[in-house]
């Protein structure tokens, strides 16, 4: 079972953010392209052949995010989408952030297969 197969768990607050060694360990389980930005959030840039493909990706990830109750920041532009994920309530990372990142990768991989 991979990270994408896990259900995101709502954060109620009052818990500390994930420690850096654990975040680095989980980062290694994600596809290439994910990094921790200067604020300690997960971040990845996905590229597409045009605006329509990028928008379709955003819509699919948005639907999963709504279903999971875990909402990444999605920055849409022509031919690209940047995904930034962290748990807002604790201003840091939880395991659910990595689950959501893996779910976004799964969407990207399935859309790449459709267009190939």
Steps between C-alpha positions, in 0.01 A plus 500: 500500500640838399451845646221578251293210635468659843205715603581852615424552867354838597726696732325644802797713601691482823760259363855593404603499134696202374869504582747554216652147497156341457409752228822414313421128534152544353629737232711210368179298450350762265570527129784720382427869491371543854702718732467683827488873434650766727185500714518123550202428272489228237521643150507367145462650154314291241523592132248437223477556126238775533261685730216247456711209629622704796142602581378139477774400746400777741136391483584135566734579790242745635231231499728261690595774746135572569426131548799462734428822691862601443550801277831587330571835346482462123659768280376466142666663199531419132655154475582463866366454849697546818370304798587612852389289794517543876259471790378853557370437852844414636705703251705196411495150354310188597498158335175597326691765305715225350190292425351794310826554310502134394137529391593800280780292347253222428272746317795631299616151407152395389454815292840444335388148400178637350685750280783264402 
